[in-house]
Amino acid sequence: MAVTGDETESATTADMSSYQIHSSTSRSSKVMGSSPDSLPSPQELAEEASRKRELRLLKNREAARECRQKKKEYVKCLENRVAVLEKQNMMLIEELKALKNLYSHKNE
């Protein structure tokens, strides 16, 4: 199954919005349920670590997508430049042939 950039982007956006909803509700319940003097439970620490990991992975996916897009644009630019330079090279070769031909006829 192939995934296009649009599908990846919409999935990333959906992941981000669901993360924002999930993280805002979990924070509010944590603030209400804990007192300032108590230490977070191991479960809360694990949940926080999981949320941080998900956020890091999400940011990494987005950065990777942007990097791939920039690379595509760069390669496209290089391909266009190669085409222009090849055309210019062909024109110069033809001009050189014409000048050589003209010069050789003058010497005869």
N, C-alpha and C positions, 0 to 999 in steps of 0.2 A: 504494500500500500504506500503510495507516494504522498508526501506531505508538502503542500506548497507554502510559500511565504505567508500568504493571506491566512491560511488555516492555522499556521503556527502563531501568527500575530494575534488572531482572535482568541486562540486557546490561552495565550499568555495573558491577554487582557482579562479574560474570564478568570484565570487563576489569580490574577492580581486583585480583582474586585472581590472574589470570594475570600481571599486572604485578608483583605482590609475589613470585611464584615466579620470574619471569624476572629481576628485579632482584637478588634474593638470590643466585641461582646465578651471575650474571655478576659480582657483586662478589667472591664468594669466589674465582672463577677469576682475577680481576684481581689480587687480593691475593697469591695464590700465584705468579702468573706474573711479577710485577714486583718489582724491588728498590727499596729506599727512595731510592736516589740517581738512578734513571733517571726521565726525563720521560715523560709519557704520549704515546703515538704519536698521529698525526692520526686514525687509525681509532678509537682509544679515545676521543678527544675528540669525534668525531662521534657515536659511540654514546652517550656521556654526554649530549650535547646532545639527541639523539633521545629518550633516556629522560626527560630533564627536560621536553621539549616534550610528550610523551605524558602525563606526570603532570599538567602544567599544563592540557592539554586535558581530561583526565579530571575534574580539580577544577572546571574551568569548566562542563563539562556538568552536573555535580552541582549547582553553584550556580545555574545557569540553570533546572534542573528545580525546585529549591526555590523560586526566585523565581516561576516560573509557578504553582506550587501555592499560594503565599501570595496571589498576585494573584487566583486563582480564589476563594479563601476570602473575600477582601476584597470582590470584586464580589458574591458571594452574600450577604454581610452587608448591603451597600448595597441590593441588590434587596429583601431582607426588610424593611429599614427603610422603603424607598419604599412597599411594600405596606401596612405598618402606618400610615404617615402619610397615605396616600390614603384608607384606611378611616376614620381619625380625621377627616380633612377632610370626607368625605361625611357623617359623623354630625353634625359641627358645622354644615354647610350645612342639613341637615334640621332641626336644633334652631333655627337662625336663622329658617327658613321658618315653623316652628310658632310661634315667638315673635312674628314679624311678623303672622301671621294672627291670633293671640290679641289683639295690641295694636290691630289695625285693627278688630276686632269690638267692643272696648271703647269706641272713639271714636264708633261709630255710634249 
